[in-house]
Amino acid sequence: MSPQQLGTTLLHADDAHERADVAPSISLTTTFRHTPSTDGEFVEFDPEDPKTYLYSRYSTPVLYRLEKVLSAAIGGHTIVYGSGLSAAFGVLMHYQPEVIAITKGYHGVHMVIKKYVELKGSNNVKLIDLSQPFTHPKTLAWVETPLNPTGEVRDLAFCLYMTDRKKLPEQGILVVDSTLAPPPLSDPFKWGVDVIMHSGTKYFGGHSDALMGTISVKSMETWNSLWHTRTYLGLVPGSMEQWLVLRSLRTLHLRVPKQAETGTKIAQWLNGRKDVEKVWHASLQEGAEGLIGKGKQLEAGPACFSIFMKDKDAAARLPFALKLFTPATSLGGVESLIEQRLLSDPTEDPRLVRLSIGVEDFEDLRADLEQGLEAASSGSGK
């Protein structure tokens, strides 16, 4: 049988765990009946392949199915967490890096790293830029691509070169936050990375109603270690969130390509408008032709990107001058969102506006942006 396409995988990777109900049932239980022994042997809980369940902090039937689907879709052993930031913390607690290389990216991850440094002691952890050579044996490089909030792509081949794998194979761990480019837009494992992280709240959840994070790794041994850390730090997602994200994954292959296509068209339409100072998007960056396209690091998109308005007042007015975009933070949902990024990240320039394109039709979104930009630039609004 030939390899399954992504859509089939998302629908059938957990078939072995089906019961009479076609859709997984919502179960909010925190504890499970012990399985009686028929031969005098106690049935132990096995997190890799549970035959019985014990307590929801360890796993649940829906959580197990969710992780099976994600593992098949991402192409690595995947464990889920209560949020993207708890997933990031789980990675740091597992690898215990003494040097962390990171440049820009989601401000929440920077705050998690700050907390990790506080726990370890500032004398025991060094932060460096991704452009600096990685020479320490316990270096963890954290690369977000595409980059939040600009939607620009970072060259993973360059990052792997920086870890100097050929000279020192054991040196350095490369973690990629691929939140803005979920399957089928990218496959970071194809480019040799060690760990893939996603804020599952975004495209995996896809409906702005569930907090979740995911970590994907290459070995079951690493997965088991992460599972122990997640279990005893209490980083497991709630039962309702598990069910919501499993439901949403069934349509990931339908939602994401449309969002990516529309997002690219919107970004390119905005580029060059007189009322917009600058547009950031992977398709508009220098060297895009070498990084974006079929078989390349980024297949298409992304659907999330940013624009720079000519003044902060126009940036503040624009989100409220639109009818089809919701003025709110976050990204990846079926509805289009827009925000003056300063409201969520106080380090950003007040002229920066981030857009997350949903599944609405391009012409409708374009028309809404056209009237909204005119209103915001002239000082009027809704």
Phi, psi and chi 1 to 4 in degrees:
 res  aa     phi    psi   chi1   chi2   chi3   chi4
   1 MET       -  131.3 -176.4  176.2  178.8      -
   2 SER   -70.3  156.5   59.7      -      -      -
   3 PRO   -56.7  140.6  -22.7   33.2      -      -
   4 GLN   -73.6  148.0  -69.1 -179.5  -15.5      -
   5 GLN   -74.2  163.0  -62.2  -63.7  -55.5      -
   6 LEU   -57.4  -44.8  177.8   61.8      -      -
   7 GLY   -58.8  -42.0      -      -      -      -
   8 THR   -66.0  -41.3  -55.1      -      -      -
   9 THR   -60.7  -44.4  -65.4      -      -      -
  10 LEU   -63.6  -29.2  -68.2  167.8      -      -
  11 LEU   -87.6  -27.0  -93.0  -64.7      -      -
  12 HIS  -126.4    2.8  -65.7  -76.0      -      -
  13 ALA   -64.8  -19.4      -      -      -      -
  14 ASP  -111.2   22.0   59.2  -26.2      -      -
  15 ASP   -57.4  -34.7  -86.7   -0.7      -      -
  16 ALA   -63.6  -13.5      -      -      -      -
  17 HIS  -109.4   13.4  -48.3  -76.8      -      -
  18 GLU   -72.5  149.3  -73.7 -174.7  -16.1      -
  19 ARG  -119.8 -156.6  -62.0  -65.1 -177.4  -94.3
  20 ALA   -67.0  -32.5      -      -      -      -
  21 ASP   -75.4  135.6   44.5   -1.0      -      -
  22 VAL   -69.6  -47.4  174.2      -      -      -
  23 ALA   -93.9  143.9      -      -      -      -
  24 PRO   -57.1  139.3  -21.9   32.2      -      -
  25 SER   -77.8  148.4  -62.3      -      -      -
  26 ILE   -81.9  119.9  -59.9  173.1      -      -
  27 SER  -125.1  123.3  173.3      -      -      -
  28 LEU  -104.3    9.9  -58.1  179.8      -      -
  29 THR   -63.6  145.0 -172.3      -      -      -
  30 THR  -100.1  -14.8   57.9      -      -      -
  31 THR  -139.4  158.6 -168.8      -      -      -
  32 PHE  -129.2  148.0  -61.5   84.9      -      -
  33 ARG   -61.7  139.4  -70.7  176.5 -179.3  -91.2
  34 HIS   -66.6  145.2  -69.2  -56.8      -      -
  35 THR   -84.0  122.6  -57.3      -      -      -
  36 PRO   -66.3  145.3   24.2  -33.1      -      -
  37 SER   -87.8  136.8  172.6      -      -      -
  38 THR  -102.6  -15.4   56.6      -      -      -
  39 ASP  -127.3   16.0   55.8    4.1      -      -
  40 GLY    86.7   -4.6      -      -      -      -
  41 GLU  -100.4  131.4  -66.1  -67.0  -33.9      -
  42 PHE   -74.4  134.5  175.3   68.0      -      -
  43 VAL   -83.5  104.9 -179.7      -      -      -
  44 GLU   -78.2  149.2  -67.3 -172.0   10.7      -
  45 PHE   -75.2  128.0  172.2   74.1      -      -
  46 ASP  -115.3  108.2  178.2    4.1      -      -
  47 PRO   -63.3  -26.0   21.9  -32.4      -      -
  48 GLU   -72.8  -35.7  -66.0 -176.7   25.1      -
  49 ASP  -153.3   75.2 -172.8   16.2      -      -
  50 PRO   -67.2  127.5   22.1  -31.2      -      -
  51 LYS   -94.6  -16.2  -59.9  -63.4 -172.0  -66.8
  52 THR  -147.3  163.2 -174.3      -      -      -
  53 TYR  -121.8  152.9  -68.2   87.9      -      -
  54 LEU  -119.7  -53.0 -175.9   65.3      -      -
  55 TYR  -154.8  142.7 -166.8   56.7      -      -
  56 SER   -68.2  -17.7   63.3      -      -      -
  57 ARG   -70.6  -24.0 -179.1  160.1   39.4   81.8
  58 TYR   -81.9  -53.4  -60.8  158.9      -      -
  59 SER  -177.5  169.0 -170.4      -      -      -
  60 THR  -140.3  163.8   70.4      -      -      -
  61 PRO   -56.5  -40.5  -28.5   36.8      -      -
  62 VAL   -71.2  -40.0  171.9      -      -      -
  63 LEU   -61.2  -41.4  178.1   56.1      -      -
  64 TYR   -62.7  -43.1 -179.7   60.3      -      -
  65 ARG   -64.6  -41.6  -67.7  177.9   67.4  167.5
  66 LEU   -59.3  -45.9  171.1   61.6      -      -
  67 GLU   -69.4  -30.4  -69.7  178.0  -23.4      -
  68 LYS   -65.3  -44.0  -68.6  -70.7  -75.7 -174.3
  69 VAL   -66.6  -45.9  172.9      -      -      -
  70 LEU   -63.3  -41.0  -76.6  166.4      -      -
  71 SER   -61.1  -42.4  -64.7      -      -      -
  72 ALA   -69.0  -38.6      -      -      -      -
  73 ALA   -72.6  -39.9      -      -      -      -
  74 ILE   -84.8  -28.5  -63.1  170.9      -      -
  75 GLY    90.5   24.3      -      -      -      -
  76 GLY  -156.1  159.9      -      -      -      -
  77 HIS   -64.0  118.4  -55.0  -73.9      -      -
  78 THR  -115.5  135.1  -60.6      -      -      -
  79 ILE  -124.2  142.0 -177.3  167.1      -      -
  80 VAL  -110.1  154.2  -56.3      -      -      -
  81 TYR  -130.6  171.7  -65.7   79.5      -      -
  82 GLY   -70.9  -15.0      -      -      -      -
  83 SER  -165.4  168.8   69.0      -      -      -
  84 GLY   -63.3  -37.6      -      -      -      -
  85 LEU   -70.5  -35.2  -65.3 -172.6      -      -
  86 SER   -68.6  -30.9   61.9      -      -      -
  87 ALA   -65.7  -43.0      -      -      -      -
  88 ALA   -61.1  -41.7      -      -      -      -
  89 PHE   -65.1  -37.5 -173.8   66.3      -      -
  90 GLY   -60.9  -38.8      -      -      -      -
  91 VAL   -63.4  -46.4  169.2      -      -      -
  92 LEU   -64.4  -40.0  -64.8  174.5      -      -
  93 MET   -68.3  -29.8  -67.2  -57.0  -67.2      -
  94 HIS   -74.6  -49.3  172.1   74.0      -      -
  95 TYR   -86.1  -21.1  -72.2  104.5      -      -
  96 GLN    48.6   54.2  -62.2  -77.7  -46.0      -
  97 PRO   -66.9  149.0   27.6  -36.3      -      -
  98 GLU  -101.5  -16.2  -65.1  175.4    9.4      -
  99 VAL  -132.6  130.6  175.8      -      -      -
 100 ILE  -120.0  121.0  -59.3  174.1      -      -
 101 ALA  -101.2  120.6      -      -      -      -
 102 ILE  -155.0  143.1 -174.5  169.2      -      -
 103 THR  -138.6  121.8  -56.6      -      -      -
 104 LYS    56.9 -158.5  -63.4 -176.2  179.1  179.8
 105 GLY    95.2 -175.3      -      -      -      -
 106 TYR   -58.4  127.2  178.3   48.1      -      -
 107 HIS   -64.4  -27.7   68.9   99.0      -      -
 108 GLY   -62.6  -38.4      -      -      -      -
 109 VAL   -65.1  -39.1  169.4      -      -      -
 110 HIS   -61.7  -35.5  -73.7  -90.2      -      -
 111 MET   -70.5  -36.1  -64.9  -55.6  -63.8      -
 112 VAL   -63.2  -44.1  169.7      -      -      -
 113 ILE   -61.7  -39.0  -68.5  172.7      -      -
 114 LYS   -60.4  -43.1 -179.6 -179.4  178.3 -178.6
 115 LYS   -65.5  -38.6  -69.3  -61.5  179.0 -175.7
 116 TYR   -62.2  -43.3  171.9   77.3      -      -
 117 VAL   -62.8  -39.2  172.3      -      -      -
 118 GLU   -62.7  -39.8  -70.4  174.9   -0.2      -
 119 LEU   -67.5  -41.9  -73.2  171.0      -      -
 120 LYS   -81.4  -25.8  -62.5  -72.8  -73.4 -174.9
 121 GLY   100.1  131.4      -      -      -      -
 122 SER   -62.5  -22.3   57.5      -      -      -
 123 ASN   -79.5  -11.3  -67.0  -30.6      -      -
 124 ASN  -105.2   -8.0  -60.8  -43.0      -      -
 125 VAL  -133.1  129.8 -176.5      -      -      -
 126 LYS  -113.6  135.0 -178.9 -179.8  179.6 -178.3
 127 LEU  -103.2  130.6  -59.0 -177.1      -      -
 128 ILE  -130.4  166.4   65.0  172.8      -      -
 129 ASP   -81.6  151.3 -168.1   89.3      -      -
 130 LEU   -62.3  -20.9  -76.5  167.9      -      -
 131 SER   -80.5  -11.0   62.6      -      -      -
 132 GLN   -83.3  149.8  -64.6  177.3 -114.0      -
 133 PRO   -62.1  141.6  -20.6   32.4      -      -
 134 PHE   -96.6  102.3  -56.4  164.5      -      -
 135 THR  -113.6  -19.4   57.7      -      -      -
 136 HIS   -79.5  137.1 -167.3  -75.6      -      -
 137 PRO   -65.3  -19.6   20.5  -32.0      -      -
 138 LYS  -113.5   54.4  -66.3 -157.1   71.6  175.2
 139 THR   -97.1  135.3  -64.8      -      -      -
 140 LEU  -118.2  119.1 -175.2  146.2      -      -
 141 ALA   -96.0  123.1      -      -      -      -
 142 TRP  -107.9  110.9 -169.2  -77.1      -      -
 143 VAL  -117.1  121.9  179.7      -      -      -
 144 GLU  -100.6  122.4 -174.9  177.4   43.6      -
 145 THR  -152.3  127.6 -177.8      -      -      -
 146 PRO   -60.5  158.1  -22.9   35.0      -      -
 147 LEU   -84.3  134.9 -168.4   63.7      -      -
 148 ASN   -93.5  125.6 -174.5    0.0      -      -
 149 PRO  -103.6    5.1   35.8  -35.7      -      -
 150 THR   -85.1  -19.8   62.4      -      -      -
 151 GLY    76.7   14.9      -      -      -      -
 152 GLU   -83.5  149.9  -63.9  168.3  -67.7      -
 153 VAL   -94.0  140.1 -176.7      -      -      -
 154 ARG  -106.0  142.1  -77.7  171.1  159.7  167.3
 155 ASP   -78.3  107.8 -171.3  -14.6      -      -
 156 LEU   -68.8  -28.8  -69.6  178.7      -      -
 157 ALA   -61.6  -39.0      -      -      -      -
 158 PHE   -66.7  -41.5  170.3   76.7      -      -
 159 CYS   -64.0  -37.6  -65.1      -      -      -
 160 LEU   -67.2  -36.2  -75.7  165.2      -      -
 161 TYR   -61.3  -39.8  166.1   75.2      -      -
 162 MET   -66.3  -29.1  -69.0  -64.5  -68.3      -
 163 THR   -77.1   -9.3   60.8      -      -      -
 164 ASP    57.4   46.5 -151.5    3.0      -      -
 165 ARG   -59.8  -36.8  -62.6  -66.9  175.5   85.8
 166 LYS   -66.6  -34.9  -68.3 -178.3  179.5  178.2
 167 LYS   -83.3  -41.2  -67.6 -178.8 -179.6  178.3
 168 LEU  -132.0   83.4  -63.6  168.5      -      -
 169 PRO   -57.6  -28.4  -22.5   32.7      -      -
 170 GLU   -88.1   -2.7  -59.9  -58.4  -39.7      -
 171 GLN   -88.5  128.0  178.0 -172.3   -7.4      -
 172 GLY    82.2  139.1      -      -      -      -
 173 ILE  -117.0  128.7  -64.6  -64.9      -      -
 174 LEU  -104.9  112.4  179.8   56.2      -      -
 175 VAL  -104.1  130.5  179.8      -      -      -
 176 VAL  -115.6  122.3  168.9      -      -      -
 177 ASP   -86.7  106.3 -179.3  -16.0      -      -
 178 SER  -106.6   26.4 -167.4      -      -      -
 179 THR   -52.9  -42.3  -62.7      -      -      -
 180 LEU   -79.4   -5.4  -91.4   63.8      -      -
 181 ALA  -139.0   70.4      -      -      -      -
 182 PRO   -72.8  169.3   31.7  -37.2      -      -
 183 PRO   -55.9  137.7  -21.4   31.9      -      -
 184 PRO   -97.1   17.7   36.3  -35.9      -      -
 185 LEU   -76.1  -30.2  -60.5 -174.4      -      -
 186 SER  -153.6  159.0   70.8      -      -      -
 187 ASP  -138.8   81.6  177.5    9.5      -      -
 188 PRO   -57.5  -30.0  -27.9   37.2      -      -
 189 PHE   -60.5  -30.3  -80.0  137.5      -      -
 190 LYS   -60.6  -25.5  177.3 -179.2  176.0 -178.7
 191 TRP  -101.5    9.8  -54.2   96.8      -      -
 192 GLY    93.1   12.8      -      -      -      -
 193 VAL   -75.3  164.6  -51.1      -      -      -
 194 ASP   -93.9  -38.7  -59.7  -61.6      -      -
 195 VAL  -138.6  138.0 -179.6      -      -      -
 196 ILE  -116.7  128.3  -58.8  172.1      -      -
 197 MET  -115.3  143.1  176.3  -99.5 -179.3      -
 198 HIS  -134.1  141.0  -76.6  -90.2      -      -
 199 SER   -80.9  100.0  172.9      -      -      -
 200 GLY   -66.8  -12.9      -      -      -      -
 201 THR   -57.7  -30.2  -53.4      -      -      -
 202 LYS   -82.9  -99.1  -49.8  -53.2 -168.2  -70.6
 203 TYR   -77.7  -31.7  -68.2   98.2      -      -
 204 PHE   -64.4  -46.6  -69.8  160.3      -      -
 205 GLY   -70.0  -51.7      -      -      -      -
 206 GLY    71.6   -2.7      -      -      -      -
 207 HIS  -132.6   15.4  -66.2   77.3      -      -
 208 SER    56.8   37.5  -56.4      -      -      -
 209 ASP  -137.3   11.3   56.8    9.2      -      -
 210 ALA  -149.6  128.9      -      -      -      -
 211 LEU   -87.1  134.1  -81.9  175.9      -      -
 212 MET  -167.5  152.5 -173.0  164.9  -71.8      -
 213 GLY  -133.3  155.9      -      -      -      -
 214 THR  -135.9  148.2   74.0      -      -      -
 215 ILE  -129.6  131.1  -66.8  -64.7      -      -
 216 SER  -120.2  133.7  -56.8      -      -      -
 217 VAL  -133.1  171.5  -66.8      -      -      -
 218 LYS   -90.1  -21.3  -65.7  178.1  177.7  178.1
 219 SER  -123.9  149.1   75.7      -      -      -
 220 MET   -69.3  -27.8 -154.8   64.5 -153.5      -
 221 GLU   -62.5  -44.3 -179.3 -178.3    1.6      -
 222 THR   -66.2  -40.9  -56.9      -      -      -
 223 TRP   -57.8  -44.2 -175.0   94.0      -      -
 224 ASN   -61.6  -41.1 -100.4  -54.7      -      -
 225 SER   -63.8  -43.3  178.1      -      -      -
 226 LEU   -63.1  -38.4  -70.2  166.0      -      -
 227 TRP   -61.1  -43.9  177.9   84.2      -      -
 228 HIS   -62.6  -42.4  -81.9  -82.6      -      -
 229 THR   -64.4  -45.4  -58.7      -      -      -
 230 ARG   -60.6  -43.2 -179.6 -170.3   72.0  179.5
 231 THR   -62.9  -45.1  -61.5      -      -      -
 232 TYR   -94.6   -1.7  -63.6  108.1      -      -
 233 LEU  -102.0   -3.3  -73.2 -179.7      -      -
 234 GLY    67.6   40.1      -      -      -      -
 235 LEU   -97.6   12.7  -57.6  177.9      -      -
 236 VAL   -73.7  144.2   67.9      -      -      -
 237 PRO   -73.8  159.6   27.6  -34.8      -      -
 238 GLY   -70.6  159.9      -      -      -      -
 239 SER   -62.7  -38.4  -63.1      -      -      -
 240 MET   -67.0  -41.2 -170.2   65.8 -173.7      -
 241 GLU   -63.3  -38.6  -74.1   75.3   15.9      -
 242 GLN   -58.2  -46.8  -62.2  166.0   19.0      -
 243 TRP   -66.3  -43.1 -176.9   88.1      -      -
 244 LEU   -61.3  -42.8  -74.3  167.6      -      -
 245 VAL   -72.8  -38.1  174.8      -      -      -
 246 LEU   -59.8  -43.3  179.6   58.0      -      -
 247 ARG   -57.5  -46.0  169.4 -143.1   60.7 -177.1
 248 SER   -69.3  -32.0  -63.0      -      -      -
 249 LEU   -61.1  -24.9  -75.0  173.4      -      -
 250 ARG   -61.6  -22.7  -50.5  -55.0 -165.1 -172.7
 251 THR  -115.7   12.8   59.6      -      -      -
 252 LEU   -55.9  -43.0 -178.4   74.0      -      -
 253 HIS   -70.6  -14.8   63.1  -60.0      -      -
 254 LEU   -93.3  -38.8  -56.4  175.2      -      -
 255 ARG   -74.4  -51.6  -66.1 -177.1  -80.3  109.0
 256 VAL   -64.0  -47.0  169.2      -      -      -
 257 PRO   -60.3  -38.6  -25.9   36.7      -      -
 258 LYS   -65.8  -43.2  176.3  177.0  174.5   59.8
 259 GLN   -62.5  -41.7  -70.8  172.6  -85.2      -
 260 ALA   -65.0  -42.6      -      -      -      -
 261 GLU   -64.4  -47.6  179.4 -176.3    4.4      -
 262 THR   -66.2  -40.3  -54.1      -      -      -
 263 GLY   -59.5  -42.1      -      -      -      -
 264 THR   -64.9  -42.7  -59.3      -      -      -
 265 LYS   -64.9  -39.6  -69.8  168.4   71.0  173.6
 266 ILE   -65.4  -45.1  -68.9  -73.6      -      -
 267 ALA   -61.5  -43.3      -      -      -      -
 268 GLN   -70.8  -31.8  -68.0  175.2  -12.0      -
 269 TRP   -68.9  -39.0  170.6   76.3      -      -
 270 LEU   -69.8  -30.0  -74.0  168.1      -      -
 271 ASN   -62.9  124.4 -169.4   40.0      -      -
 272 GLY    95.9   -7.0      -      -      -      -
 273 ARG   -67.1  143.5  -78.3 -174.2   61.8   95.1
 274 LYS   -68.9  -25.3  -67.2 -178.9  179.9  179.5
 275 ASP   -90.5    4.4   43.1   13.8      -      -
 276 VAL  -122.9  124.0  176.0      -      -      -
 277 GLU   -68.7  -43.6 -175.9   83.0   14.7      -
 278 LYS  -157.5  149.8 -179.0  176.7  174.1   61.9
 279 VAL  -123.1  127.5  179.7      -      -      -
 280 TRP  -103.4  129.9  -74.1  -83.1      -      -
 281 HIS  -167.0  147.9 -172.2  -89.8      -      -
 282 ALA   -54.2  -39.2      -      -      -      -
 283 SER   -69.7  -15.2   66.2      -      -      -
 284 LEU  -104.3   -5.2  -59.3  172.4      -      -
 285 GLN   -81.9  159.3   72.8 -175.5   68.6      -
 286 GLU   -64.4  134.5 -175.7  178.8   -7.1      -
 287 GLY    80.3   14.6      -      -      -      -
 288 ALA   -59.6  -35.8      -      -      -      -
 289 GLU   -62.8  -23.8   63.7  -79.7   -6.6      -
 290 GLY   -87.6  -11.9      -      -      -      -
 291 LEU  -115.4  -19.0  -64.8  170.6      -      -
 292 ILE  -121.1  134.0  -53.6  170.8      -      -
 293 GLY   138.3  172.7      -      -      -      -
 294 LYS   -58.5  127.7 -170.9  169.6  179.1   58.4
 295 GLY    81.0   -0.2      -      -      -      -
 296 LYS  -101.4 -179.6  -62.9  179.9 -178.9  178.3
 297 GLN   -56.4  -42.1 -175.2  179.8  -49.8      -
 298 LEU  -119.3  116.4 -176.4   65.9      -      -
 299 GLU   -68.0  -37.1  -66.3  -84.5  -22.8      -
 300 ALA  -167.3  168.5      -      -      -      -
 301 GLY    86.0 -155.5      -      -      -      -
 302 PRO   -86.8  177.4   33.7  -36.7      -      -
 303 ALA   -91.4   -6.0      -      -      -      -
 304 CYS  -115.8  130.5 -178.4      -      -      -
 305 PHE  -159.6  179.9   61.6   94.9      -      -
 306 SER  -132.8  156.7  -71.5      -      -      -
 307 ILE  -127.0  157.0   61.2  176.0      -      -
 308 PHE  -115.7  112.8 -150.6   56.7      -      -
 309 MET   -79.4  163.2  -61.5  -64.3  -72.8      -
 310 LYS   -71.5  -24.9  -69.6 -171.4  177.8  -66.0
 311 ASP  -150.9  161.3   62.9   72.6      -      -
 312 LYS   -68.9  -28.2   63.6  179.9 -177.9  179.9
 313 ASP   -67.7  -42.1  -67.2  -29.8      -      -
 314 ALA   -63.9  -38.0      -      -      -      -
 315 ALA   -64.3  -36.8      -      -      -      -
 316 ALA   -72.4  -33.7      -      -      -      -
 317 ARG   -79.3  -33.9  -73.5 -168.8  -65.7  -96.9
 318 LEU   -54.8  -49.6  177.1   59.7      -      -
 319 PRO   -57.1  -28.7  -26.2   37.1      -      -
 320 PHE   -95.0   -0.2  -59.7   97.0      -      -
 321 ALA   -97.4    1.6      -      -      -      -
 322 LEU  -104.0  152.9  -60.7  169.7      -      -
 323 LYS  -106.0  -31.1  -62.9  177.4  173.1   61.5
 324 LEU   -99.3  -19.1  -60.4 -179.5      -      -
 325 PHE   -92.6  136.8  -74.2   78.5      -      -
 326 THR   -92.7  127.5  -60.0      -      -      -
 327 PRO   -75.7   95.7   26.1  -31.0      -      -
 328 ALA  -160.3  158.8      -      -      -      -
 329 THR   -81.7  179.8 -165.9      -      -      -
 330 SER    83.7 -178.3 -160.7      -      -      -
 331 LEU  -163.1  169.6   58.7  100.2      -      -
 332 GLY    90.6   -9.2      -      -      -      -
 333 GLY   -79.0  170.1      -      -      -      -
 334 VAL   -69.0  -21.3  -68.5      -      -      -
 335 GLU   -95.2  145.2   63.0  -73.2  -61.0      -
 336 SER   -75.8  134.7  -69.3      -      -      -
 337 LEU  -120.4  154.1  -56.4  176.7      -      -
 338 ILE  -148.4  142.0 -173.6  168.7      -      -
 339 GLU  -153.0  146.1   71.6  166.2  -21.1      -
 340 GLN   -71.5  111.6 -176.8 -174.7   22.9      -
 341 ARG   -61.2  -24.4 -168.9   61.8 -177.9  149.1
 342 LEU   -55.7  -30.7  177.9   71.3      -      -
 343 LEU   -66.3  -25.7  -61.6  179.2      -      -
 344 SER  -106.3  -29.7  -63.9      -      -      -
 345 ASP  -128.2  100.1 -177.6   -3.4      -      -
 346 PRO   -65.9   -7.6   21.0  -31.5      -      -
 347 THR   -85.3  -10.6   66.3      -      -      -
 348 GLU   -82.3  155.6  -72.9  -69.5   -2.1      -
 349 ASP   -66.4  135.1 -169.9  -64.7      -      -
 350 PRO   -64.4  -11.3   20.0  -31.2      -      -
 351 ARG   -87.2   -7.7  -67.0  170.6  -68.5  174.3
 352 LEU   -82.6  128.9 -172.5   74.8      -      -
 353 VAL  -124.6  127.0  175.5      -      -      -
 354 ARG  -102.4  138.1 -171.7 -178.5   70.8 -179.9
 355 LEU  -117.4  137.5  -64.1   85.7      -      -
 356 SER  -120.4  115.0  171.1      -      -      -
 357 ILE   -86.5  131.2  -55.2  -57.2      -      -
 358 GLY   -93.4 -148.4      -      -      -      -
 359 VAL  -102.4   10.5  -62.3      -      -      -
 360 GLU   -66.0  168.3  -57.9   95.4  -22.6      -
 361 ASP   -81.6  145.2  -68.9  -50.5      -      -
 362 PHE   -54.8  -49.8  164.6   71.1      -      -
 363 GLU   -61.7  -36.0  -72.6  -62.0  -20.9      -
 364 ASP   -68.9  -42.7  -64.1  -38.4      -      -
 365 LEU   -66.9  -40.5  -66.0  178.4      -      -
 366 ARG   -61.1  -45.5 -177.3 -159.2   60.5   74.1
 367 ALA   -63.6  -39.8      -      -      -      -
 368 ASP   -64.8  -43.1 -168.5   28.8      -      -
 369 LEU   -64.8  -38.0  -78.9  166.3      -      -
 370 GLU   -61.2  -49.0 -175.0  148.6   35.2      -
 371 GLN   -69.3  -34.2   67.5   80.7   23.9      -
 372 GLY   -68.5  -41.2      -      -      -      -
 373 LEU   -64.5  -40.1  -75.1  164.8      -      -
 374 GLU   -62.8  -42.3  -68.4  174.5    0.2      -
 375 ALA   -68.7  -43.6      -      -      -      -
 376 ALA   -66.0  -38.2      -      -      -      -
 377 SER   -73.2  -28.1  -62.3      -      -      -
 378 SER   -89.6   -5.8   65.4      -      -      -
 379 GLY    95.9    1.0      -      -      -      -
 380 SER  -100.9  177.5   61.3      -      -      -
 381 GLY  -161.7 -154.7      -      -      -      -
 382 LYS   -63.4      -  -79.1 -174.0  177.0  178.9
